[in-house]
Amino acid sequence: DQVEGLGSRSVLLSDARGLVLAAPVTAPSSSPPFSNSAMDGYAVRWADVQETSKSNPVHLPVAFVIAAGDGEKRSLKPGSAARIMTGAPMPEGADTVVMREDTQESDDEVTFLSVPEAKGANVRREGAYFTVGQPLFKAGHQITAGSIGVLASLNLCEVTTFRRPRVAIISTGDELVPLGRPAGAGQIVNSSSFMLRALVEDCGAEAVVMPIARDTVESCRSVFDEALATADAVVSLGGVSVGDFDVVKTVMAEVCAGLDFWQVKMKPGKPLAFGLANGKPLFGLPGNPVSSFVCFLQFVRPALRKMAGASAPYTLETVSARLSKDVRSPEWRADYQRGVLSGSDGEWSFEPFADQSSGNLVSLAVCNGLAVVPDGVGALRAGDPVAVERIPAGWRG
């Protein structure tokens, strides 16, 4: 509730994938714009061929040939056929196309051995897909490859979209080394920032990975200030728990003039921090990769989707599933357990992983759901129903 959509702008259609429409789109023309053939064959009048059978083939003279892109207006006389290519405009008077495979051809005549069962077959009628003035997309629609195809068919070079949020990602910790550099004793590769970058981009936002912030207030403050100068939101990793060198929450409290909250009743992800710096949201995620992943889905994703202008709901789709095995969880906080969701609508099954440790990065590459065990529920048995948040394929691994 503390974030709002960003302003709108006009963008080239070629740059619009993943953005969200800021204005509805109605059809300025019909599709198809003219009646045309759905395949290579012969355009005919149904009345001339409807009695065709293998024992009663029909012979018609070929009046002319129509290629795709042919703009000449033609009229088909009764008792004749026109050879026609896929996408070519139907001649006036013709109402059906017979597949070329169902004919025998000579230079100036065609023999029909079989015909479709009904008049109008294999013809794409003008306006069959949509007509002039028909609403096609609402404001809030996220532009996909499919919708880009539709928008291009309208001859729209530009569309009005919400601005893509720019999100700075800050990894913190003296133990981190950049990707590609050998890790020394006590060091690890900064892998989580790449996972977060992919998650941010899958929200339709622009991700900017900042330099690694070290475990001092001065280093963290410098990187946060640099990020806030250009970003619409900041997501940091690590430094928000109760360790001696966890300075991120201190820096966040400074730049936000106080935190909105710190620590949440959930597992994994308890040491989550959030604040606003001049209206810009700052999310301090835990350093463990699973904790940061789960916290991102629960808190950051909805905020970024709203900032990007997407339509509600902003949360993940939830289905009811039956547990395949017993689970135990702490009663005093909600528990998000990774696992595999299988089945279909009305018959879902969920198998939680045996290893639910928050450092098990590999589990994120194979899980497709999070079973939500509410706080106050210490255990569930095999066969019990449980709410499972579905993780889209693009968000895994």
N, C-alpha and C positions, 0 to 999 in steps of 0.2 A: 504493500500500500504506500510505501514511501518513495517509489520511483514512478516516473511518468514517461510516456513516449517522447521521442525526440522529434525535431521538426521534419517537414517533408521537403522533397526536392525532385526535380526531373532528372532521370538517368537514362542513358542509352539502354535499349533492350538487351544488348549483348552483355551489359554489366549488371543486369537485374536479378540474376539467379540467386535465390536465398533471401532477397529483400522482401519487404511486405508492402503491399499496395496501400497508399494513403487515400486513394479515391476509387470509387467503383468504376468498373469498365463495362460499357454497353456496346453492342455490336454496331459499328457504323455501316456494315454491309452484311449481306447474307452469305452463308456458307453451306454448300458450295455456291459460288456466285452465279453459276449457270448449271443446267442439267448436263451431266457428262457420263461417259461410259466407265463402269467399274473394272473393265477388263478388255483385253483384245478379243474381237469377235465381229459380229455383224449386227448392225442396228436394223430393226424391222418393225413393221406393224404387227401387233399380236394377232390380229384377225387373219393375217396372211399365213401364219405358221402354226396356229394352235392345234391343227389336226395332224401334225407331224408325228410319225412313229417309224420304227425300223422297217415295218412292212409298208409304210406309206410315206416315204421321203418326199420332201417338198423342194422344188427347184425354183430359184428366183434369179433374175439377172442382177448383176452388181452395177449399181448406177454410178457410184463414185467412192472414193476413199477419203476418210477424214483422219488426219493426224492430230496428236496433241499439240495445242498451240495454234491450230487452224482457226482464224477468226472469221472466215467467210460464212455467211448465213446460207444454209442449204435447206431444201425441202425434199422429203422422200415421198415419191409417188406410190400409191397403192400397187401391190404386186411387184415390188422391187426391194433390194437390200443395199445397205451401204457398209463397206468394210470400215471398221472403226477401231482406233487404238485406245488404250487405257488413258483416261483423262481428257479425251477429245470431246468437244461439245456434241450433244445429240442433235441430229437434224430435225427440223419441224416435221411432224407427222409420225416419227418413229417413237415407240413407247417401250421397247424391250430390246435387250442385247442378248444374242445367243453366243455362247463361248465358241471360239474358233475350233477348239478340240472336238466339238459336236457337229462339225461340218466336213464336207469334201469340196475342194475348191478347183475351179478352172479359171482361165483368164478372165472371162466375163460372166461367169455364172457360179452360184454356190448351191450346194445340195445340203439341206438340213436333215440330219439323221435323228436328232433328239433336240428337244427344246425345253426351256424351264417350265415349271408347273403353273406359273401364273404370269399374267401381264405385269410389266414394270420391272421384271427381274434384271439384275446387273446394271441398274441405272441409279446413279446418285443424283437425286432430284435437287433442283435449286432450293436453298433454304432448308434442306433436310436436317442439318446440324444446328443451325440457328438462323434467325431472321433479323432484319434491320431493327435496331432499338431493343433487342432482347438483352436483359442483364446477364452478364457472363461471370464476372468476379466481383465480390464485395470488397470494400475497404477492410483491411486486416488479413487478406489472403496472402499467404507466403508463396512467392513465385518459384515454381518448380520447372524442371525441363519440359514437362508436358504443357504447363500453362504458358511458357515462353513460345512453344510452337503455336498455340492458339493466338497469342498476342501478335506474333509475326504474321500469321495469316490475315490479320486485320490491317496489315501494312502500317503498324505502329512502330516508329523508330525509337520513341521514347515513352516512358511511363512515369507516373508520379508515385513515388515510394517514400516511406519513412527512412530517415537517415540510418545508416548502419552504425550501431554503437561501436565505439572504439574502446577496447578493454585492455588495460595493461596487466600483465602477469608478472608477479614478483616472487621469485624463489629466494628463501632466506636460509642462511646457515653456513658456518665456517667449514663444515664437512663436505660441501658441494663443490664439484668441479664441472666445467662445461662439457657438453657432449663432444666426444672426439679426443678429449685429453685423458691420458692414463690417470686412474685414481690411485693415490698414494695410500699409505697406511692410515686407517681411520677415515678415509674419504669415500664418497659415493658419487656416481654420475647424477647430474641434475636431470632425471627422467620425468618427474611429475609435471614439469612445466610444459613438456611436449604433449602429454596427455591433456592438460588443461587447455592448451592452445587448440587442440582438435575439438574439445567440447565447446569451447567458445565459438569457434567457426561454425560448428553444427547448429548453433543458436541463430545463425545469420549475422553474427557480429564479427568485427575485425579484431584480431588478436595481435598484441604487440608484446613480445617477450623482453622484459627489462634485464639489465645486468643483475647478477646475483648480489643480493644484499648480505653483508656479513653481520655477525652477531654483536653489533654495537648500535647504540641509539643513533650515533652520527651517520653511520653507513646506511642504516634503514631509512632515516629521515631524508637523506639525500636522494635515495632511489624513489621514495614515495613522492617527494616534491617534484622530481623530474616526471614521474608518471602522471601526476595530477595536472601538470601543465598542459597536457594534450589529450588525455584520456577522458572518456565519459564515465568509466567505472574502473575500479582497481580490484584485482583478485590476488591475494598473497598466499604463500604456502609456508607453513611452519611459524614457530616463534610465538604462538598464542596460548601455550599451556602454562604450567607453573614452574618450569625449569629456571635455573639461575641465569641462563642466557636467552630466555624467551622475551625479547624486547619489542616484538612487533605490536603487541597490544598496547604497550606504552606509547609507541609512535603513533598508532592509530588514534589513541585517546587525545594526543596532542593536536593532530591535524584535523580531527573531527570535533574538537572542543568537547570531548566526552563520547563514550561509546553508547550506542543505543541498547546493545546487550552483549554479554560475554558468557559463554557456556550455555548449552542447550541440553535438554533431557532426551538424548538419543545416543545410540550406539550403532556404528562407530560415528565419531564426529563431535564428541562433547565439547572440546575447547574451541568453539566457533565464535568469532567476534564480528560485529557489524557496527558501522557508523556512517554518517554522512558528512562529507567535506564540501561545503558550499553547494549542497544539493547533489553531489556525486556519491554514489554508493561505494563503500569500501567493504570487502569481504575478507576477513582473515581466516583462511581455512587451516585445519590441522595439517601437520607435515606428513603423516602417514598417507601413502597413496590411496588406500581404500577409503579412509576417512575423508580425504579431500574429494574423491570421486562422488561419494554418497552425499556429502554436504553440497557439492556443486549441483547435483540433480534436485535436491530439496529446496535450496535457497537461491543459488545464483542463476540457474536456468530460468525459473519463473520470472526473475527480475529482468534478465536480458531479453526474454521473449516480450515482456511488456514494453521495455524501452524500444525494442525494434518495431513496435506497433502491431504485433500479432494479436489475433483475436483470442479471448479467453475460451476455455481454461488454459492456464499456463503450466499446470502440473502434468505429470506423466499419466497415461491411461492406466487405470487400475481394474483388475479382474479378480473374481473370487475363485480360488483353487483349493484342491484337497492336498494336504501334506502327504508326502510319501514316507516320511519317517518322523519320529518324535523330535521336538526342538525344545531347548531350554534357553531362557533369556533373563536378564535382570528385571525384576518387577518394577523398579522405580524409574525406568526410562524406556522409550520406544526402541525397538531393536530391528534394524534393517539387515536381514540375512540374505546373502547372495545364494543363487542357485539357478536351476534350469527349469523353465516353465515349458510344459508340453501339453498338447491336446488342441481343443478348439472351443469356440463359444459354448458355454454351458457345461463343458466337461474338461476343465483345466486341472492339471496335476503339477505340483511343485516339489522338486527334490532339492533341499538345501545342501550346500557343500558341508563336508565334515570340518574343513579348516575355515573358520570365520575370522582369522586374525587380520588385523588392519594393515599389516605390511605385505599381505599376499597379493602382489600386483598381478600375477598370472591369472588369478581368479576373475579379474575384470575382463579378460579377453574371452572368456567362455560363458560367463553368466548372462542370462537374458531377462532376469527379473530380480526384484527385491521383495522378499516377503516381509510385511510389516507386522511385527508382534507388538501390540500396543503396550504402553506402560500399565502396570498393574496386573499383567498376565505373565506369570513366571514360566509357564510351560504349555506346550500344545502337543497333542498326540497325533500319530499317524492317522489320516482320515479326517482330521478336523479341518474346517474351512479356514482360510487365511487370505487376507487381502494381499495381492501381489502387484507391484508396480512394474509394468512392462518397459524394458529398456530397448529403444529402437536399435536396429542393427548398426546404424551409423555411429552410435554412441558407445559401442563395445570395442574393446581391444584397440 
